[in-house]
Amino acid sequence: MLGILVPISLFLGAFAMIFGIRYLSSKEKMAMIERGIDPGVQRATPQPFLSLKFGLLFMGLGLGLLIALFTVRGVFGSDMTSGEISQSVAVYFGCIGIFAGLGLIVSYLIEKKWLDREASK
């Protein structure tokens, strides 16, 4: 009985989410039109450093996983008990967070340097 309820509830939840997003988007556009604002202007702003940000984020994630792997293998070795496995999971998540954050910080510094150079021209 419960096995059939899960797919049904997932389908209904996904349908409700898509319907709600479309409904609220159309309401927002109608409110913008009533105020005399072109609804197409809002979406036209480019984000020039978005690919740099995601690239550095994923590089940080990969570097974090790689360093976590070497750390866990070096500290715990190949034969781990269940307590050591839970500690190694914490090492993985910690390294992922640290290096993903470092990737975003590097992206911010690159963007700030470029924007300061453009503002001084």
Buried (B, 14 or more C-beta within 10 A) or exposed (E): EEEEEEEEEEEEEEEEEEEEEEEEEEEEBEEBEEEEEEBEEEEEEEEEBEEBBEEBBEBBBBBBBEBBBEBBEEEBEEEBEEEBEEBBEEBBEEBBEBBBEBBBEBBEEBBEEEEEEEEEE
